[in-house]
Structure formats: C-alpha cells, structure tokens
Amino acid sequence: MRSFDAPRRRAAPASFTGVTLDGEKRTHTFRGVTLVVAVKTRCDGCRDFVSATLEEFAPIELVIVSASGDEDGEWAQARHPILIAPALMEQLDVRWPPFYVVIDAATSEVVSEGVVFAPEQVAQEIVAFLA
C-alpha cells in the first residue's frame, strides 16, 4: 500500500528561501536527491518528523518545511531545522501537509510524493532513493 498512487512528475526549483523558527532568513540549494517533508502543527505524523532522529534518511538530504510558524511552541524541541517556506510548498504543489516530495536536483523534478503517516512509512515508499 502506498500513500499516493503515482508521483506527478513536475518541475522543482533549484533553490528556495525560507525563514527559520527564530526568524532568520535562509536560502537552500537542492543538491542530489532531497526529501522535502511538509509539516504542520497539531499533526501526529508530523511530530515524528520533527522529533525523531531520522537516521534512515541519511543517504539523502532531508528538508523540513511548513507554510506557517509554530505559535504554540510545539516545535521548540525539534531535532531538525524547520523552514517556513510557503512559496516552496506552492511551487511543489503541496497543498495539504503532512506531505512529502522527493526532488532529483540533477533533473530538477519531483520524482516521488505521498502523504506522511510516519518516518518508517515514508522510508519504505522511497527505499529506491535511499540505496
């Protein structure tokens, strides 16, 4: 079972600009294969991506983004940086987090996508990119 029937191959940007939870502006350039996970607050599947070690994704780059900030402080103890980047989510056609896309920077395309339920589920769905 997959969280999404088939990826909608589409263009991905070479880079994007976002803001950290502390308000620092950052530009990120995609290199190689990158897993972009879109999260939101008050979301069980998202919480795991924010707080887990996520070692299973070590072979590829991992970027966690959100369309909005964390007014409730839910992400205060996040193990990974979260970038507020609504423009990137729009460019990638991510409308309803929790959602993930895999970007291949060599082709500047989204090559996989799906709904986020847990890190283990996403790792199983993108195992071909983790090898």
N, C-alpha and C positions, 0 to 999 in steps of 0.2 A: 504494500500500500504506500502510495506517495501522497504528499500534502498538496501536490499540484499535478495535473495530468501531463503536461509537457511544457517546457520553457518557451516563452515567447521571445525568440531571438530579436534583439533590438540594440540600437547603438547605446554605448555607455560613454560618459565623459572621460577624458584623460586625467582630470583632477577636479577637485571641488574645494570650496571654502566653507568652513563651519565655525561654530563657537563652542568652546568647552563649557562645562557647567560653571566654571569660575569666571566666564565672560571673556576669555582670551580667544582672539581670532586666529584660526589655523587653516592653512592650505595643505591639502593632502593630494599627492600624485599617486595614481594607481601604478603598481609595478607587478608584473606577473599575474598570477591568479589571486583574486581577492574575494573573500566572503564579506559581504556587507549585510549586517543584520539591523533591521529597523525595529526599534523597541518603543514602548510607551509605558507610562506609569500604570499602576494597578493591573498588572498583567503577569500571571503566573509563569508562562513560558518565557517572558522577557526577563523576569527576575533571575532565572538560571543563567542567562547570558551575561547579565550584569555582575553576578556574584560568583560564578564558578571559575575554576582555573582555565578551562577550555583548552587544555593541552592537546586534545585530539585534533585541533585545527592548526597545530604548529607548522606543518609543511606549507601552509599558505598564509597569506596576510589576512588579518581579521580587522574589520572596521565596524564599530557600533555607532549607529546614528539614531536621532529622534527628530520629529518635526517640532517638538516643543520642549521646554525645560522641565525641571523637576521641582515644582512648587512645594511638594510635601516632604522633600528631603529623602525620598525613597532610595535614591541612588548615591547617597552620601558615602557609603562604604563600597562603592563599585570597585572591582578589581581591574577593570579596563576603562580606558577613556571613552566617554560618550560625547559625540559631537552633535550639536544641534544644527541640523542641515536640511531644512525643509525644501530648499531648491534642489538638492541632490535627490531627495525622495521623489520629487516631481519629475526630474529628468529620467529617473529609473522607472517611473510609473509605479511606484509603491504607494498605494492609496490607503491600505488598512494594515498597520502593524498589529501583531508581530508578523514580519515577513522577512525573507532573505532573498538575496540575489548573489550569484557568483559572476564576477566580471573577469574576462580574459583581457588583460591590458594589451596583449600582442595584437588582438583583433579589434579592440575597443567595443566589445559586445557583451551583453548579458548572455551567459551560456547555460545558466540553470537558475531556478527560482522556486519558492514554495513558502508555505505557511510555517511559522515556528511554533513547535509544541515543546521541544526540549533540545538541548545540545546533542544528545545521543541520536535523536531522530534526524536532525539536520546532517550530522556526520554520516549517517547511513545513506542519506539521499545524495550526498555529494562525494561519496567514497572515491569515485574515479578521479577527482581532483586532488585528493589527499595522498595519493600514491606517489 
